[in-house]
Amino acid sequence: MAWQALFERSFGGELPSVRYRGAPASALTTVLAKGFDSEPTLGSGWSHPRLREAMAMGPVIQVFRADRLPDDVGRALLGIIVFEEDGLQAAGVRAIVREFGLS
């Protein structure tokens, strides 16, 4: 899938095994504050190896290092992909990110 390929290539170099998890728009602030929307598990339904599968769960896509779930979740989140859906707009997402001091 094009989005997944673009994201993974953006790291430039050795990329660890990753897992994708989608979340609803309302979870964005929780993800930015905690690093995840719900307590990570290794269960097959919690996250997915393909971005396409995670997108069905919501427009806030969390990207985790698979080798750090769930033991080292504080360091597991590699990035977040946010799609403009469910009321999410670029300006609003930027404002939330600034609020958390992440920009």
N, C-alpha and C positions, 0 to 999 in steps of 0.2 A: 504494500500500500504506500502511496506517495508520501503521505504525512509521516508515517513511521520512518521511511527511508530518509526523508529530509531531517527529521529530528535526530536520528541516530548518527547521520553523517555530520551533523553540526558539532559533535563532540571532537571530531578530528583525531583519530588515533584509536588506541585500544579501548573498546567499550565493553564494560562488564555485562554479564547476562542481566537483562532488565525485564521487569514486569509492569504492565499498565493497568491502572484502575480508574474507571470513570466514576464521577460523583455528580450529584445535582448542583445546579448553580448556587443554591443556598449553602452549600458546603465550602465555598471558596474561602471565606474568612477562617473557618476551622482548619482547613488544609494549610493556609499560610501561617497560622498561629502554632499549630501542633506538628505539622509535617505529614499529616495523614488525616483522613476524614473519619475513620473508624479503626479500632485496634487491629493491626495487621496480623494475618495468619498465613500459614502456608497452604491453606485449603485451596483447591482448584477454582472455587467460585469467587474468592476474594479479589484476585487479580488475574490478568491474562497475559500470555506471551505476545499477543497481537493487538495493536492499537485499535483495529477495527472492532474487536470484541469488546474492548473497554468503552468505546464510544456509545455503545448501546446502553450503558449504565448512566451516562450523563455527559455534559459538555465540559466538565472540569476533569482533565485527564492527569492523573498523578503517575509519575514515572519513577519506579523504585529499582534499586540494585537488588537483584534476586538473592544474592549471597548474604545480604544483611537483613533479610526478613525471617522471622520477626525479632531476632535477638538484639539487633543493633539498629532499631528503627529510627533513632535520632539521626543517624547518618545514612539512612537508606534512600531518602528522597533525592533524586537527581534533578528533577525539574517538573514543571507543570505546563501543560498545553491547555489553553482556554479557548474554546470555540464560541463565537458570537451566537448563542442560542439561549432560550429560556430567560430572556431579559438581560443577558450579559452583553455589555457593549464595551468596546475598547476603552473609552474614556472612564467608565465606571471601574473597570478592572485596574486601570492605571492608578486611579484614586485609592483603591483598596491596597494596592501594592505599596504606594507611597506611605499610606497610613501605618503600615507595618515596617517601614524603613527599609524596604527591600529593593528600592530603585536607586 
